[in-house]
Amino acid sequence: MKILVVGLGLIGGSICKALKKYTYHNVTGCDINHDIEYAALRDVALDNIFDGNLKGFDLIIISLFPEASEKFFADHAAEIGENTLITDVCGIKGKFSERMKKIANENSLRYLGIHPMAGKEFGGYYNSTADLFVKANFIIAPFDDSTEYDVLLLQELAKEIGAGKIVVTTPENHDKMIAYTSQLAHIVSSAYVKSPELGLECGFSGGSFQDMTRIATMNEKMWTDLFMQNREHLQYELDTLIENLKKYSSALKDGDAEKMKALIAEGRELKEENLRHRVGQPN
């Protein structure tokens, strides 16, 4: 296939590198920073730098923040060759995907969103890697009228770049689950590092501290966009977490060791059951 990747940050750059390492697709890259385009070309992450012509591509992968992805598509849809498949890698689907599909339909294009569940603490092209998606979960979010051909095409692409478990679900269910598995964790990490003890942690921290704080370095512009576009699902998960935290706080205030032990046991049992359920899964 002839593939255009728009946006050569962490995800877009990694997609290009993975496509060149593991497939024979022809890859063209586009970035607002032309130095990044030339760096990708030197790295053999691209076959071509985008020349401004949006016709002739089989697949266009928009790898920008949600707001920028929608604007790029709306601004340039009329220039894209008819029947081209458009996808995005945004961590939000739902209403966002509905708007993207509307743009596609109005311009005789096909749209189907994806979400590779991979990332790093720090973004940008220079942190991208060809192996970012190896064994990672990969979500495809079709509509009821999406074609089996398009779903299979993106499933095959995910396999080619090394994805582990590939999940096909609705845009709405994607957002419901991601609010819990990803977005809530980012809010917790951001709040956790606001303790006044943060500056004194060196020498006192271990793996649990690193696990809890790793993603606090998230990009505030992108994640605010993601949170706000999924605020109803995320608010539910945050309220649920706060209610659970209140139970631990109450046990501490009351000096109730039995209650604390029961709360910890409940969490352990839930996680153990979750681990048993995951046995044999790719991720």
C-alpha positions, 0 to 999 in steps of 0.5 A, a space after each residue: 500500500 501507499 501510506 501517508 502518515 500525517 504527524 511524525 511525533 512519538 506515535 506517527 514516527 514509530 508507525 513509520 519506523 515500524 512500517 519500514 522495518 516490518 513491511 514493504 509498504 511505501 511510506 510518505 511522511 508529513 510534519 509541520 516541522 520540516 527538520 523532522 521530515 528530513 530526519 525521518 528520511 535520513 533514518 530510513 523511516 520514510 520512502 518519501 517526504 510529503 509533496 503536498 499532493 494528497 491523491 494516490 494514497 491507499 491509507 492516510 494515518 493522521 497522527 496528531 492531537 484530536 483537535 488538530 486531527 479533526 482540523 487537518 481532515 476538515 481542511 484537506 478532505 476535498 484534496 484527498 483521492 476518492 475512496 482513500 481510507 482515513 484513520 487516526 490514532 487518537 485516544 478518543 473516539 465517540 463523538 470525535 469519530 462521528 465528526 470524522 466520519 461525517 467529513 469522510 462521507 461528505 467527500 466520498 472517503 472512508 474513515 475508521 479510527 484506531 488506537 494503538 495502546 502504546 506510548 512513552 513518558 516523553 513524546 516527539 519523533 526522537 523518542 519514536 521507535 520501530 518496536 513501540 507497538 510490539 505486543 501492545 494492545 491495538 484497538 479498532 473502532 468501526 461503525 455499524 456500516 464500516 466494511 469488513 474489508 477496512 476492518 481486516 485491512 487495519 487488523 493486518 496492519 496492526 499485526 504487521 507492526 507487531 501488535 499483541 491483542 487486537 480488539 474490535 469495538 464500537 467508538 462509544 465502548 472504546 471511550 468507556 473503557 479507556 476512561 478507566 484503563 488509561 485516562 483515570 491512571 493519568 489523572 491519578 499520576 498527575 495528582 499523586 506527584 503534588 505531595 509536598 514530599 515529592 522533592 524529598 523522595 530521592 533515596 526513599 522511592 522504589 518501584 511502586 513510586 516509579 510506577 505511580 509517577 511515570 506518566 505524570 510527565 504527560 503532555 498537558 495540551 493533548 491530555 486535556 483535549 482527551 479528558 474533555 472530549 471524554 469527560 462523562 465517562 472519565 467523571 464516572 471513573 474518577 467519582 468511583 475512585 474517590 468513593 473507594 479512596 474515602 473508605 481507606 481514609 475512613 479506616 485510617 481515621 478510625 484506626 480500624 485495622 480490620 476494615 483496612 485489612 478487608 479493603 486490601 483483601 478485596 483489592 487483592 482478590 479482584 486483581 488476582 481474579 483479573 490476572 486469572 482471566 488474562 492467562 493466555 492473552 497476548 497482553 
